[in-house]
Amino acid sequence: MEVRHKLNEVKKHCDFKTEGTKAKKLHFCSQCGKSFSRKENRNRHMIIHSGEKPYTCTQCGKSFSQASTLSIHLRIHSGEKPFNCDQCGKGFISSSELRQHLKVHSDERPYVCSLCGKSFTRAEYLKLHQKTHNGVRDHVCCDCGKSFTRAEYLKRHQRIHTGEKLYKCSYCDKRFINSGNLKVHERFHTGEKPYHCTQCEKSFKHSCSFRNHMKKYHKSRV
């Protein structure tokens, strides 16, 4: 209930801001009709329609139409996650990701699979899930032929072939193919053990070690 209340408060705040600025939005996008209160904001928005992406990441070469989007993207490389969930402590690189995550705690899952009844917090999650029913793996590696349901899975896989390691440890010179491996590695430096057993209060660095512990000593599956 508390999380649902927070989501409603965010919506009310956004509605209030929208109502307060609606009369002042005099600059319209000729492509989609979206309106803006300032001409420079309209001009910045129109870059999206032109396909121009002048802001390039120096770490991986990916380009963006907006400087703000590049700034958010750079947090993937730095590991910075300034937006934290006050329910579980999980961090996110943007406020929009945090808002989507809050739906997990509110049990709000409006997107339902018509084939199995499984529900999701986001439409794109439902779309990806539906590929498990029809067997679609439309993202194929040109080096080995392995296929994936998501473009980001393919991109991450391709680093195995290229040897590209974008994620550098902030404590030593070791580098990794993906941010998940980096996060696990850095726990050796920090001593962090995020997986806690509620039955014996033992803690673990790795989720697999935690699961093995629960199965062996507490006869429990997690």
Secondary structure, DSSP 8 states (H G I E B T S, - for coil): -HHHHHHHHHHHHHHHHHHHHHTT--EE-TTT--EESSHHHHHHHHHHHHT---EE-TTT--EESSHHHHHHHHHHHH----EE-TTT--EESSHHHHHHHHHHHHT---EE-TTT--EESSHHHHHHHHHHHHT---EE-TTT--EESSHHHHHHHHHHHH----EE-SSSS-EESSHHHHHHHHHHHH----EE-TTT--EESSHHHHHHHHHHHS----
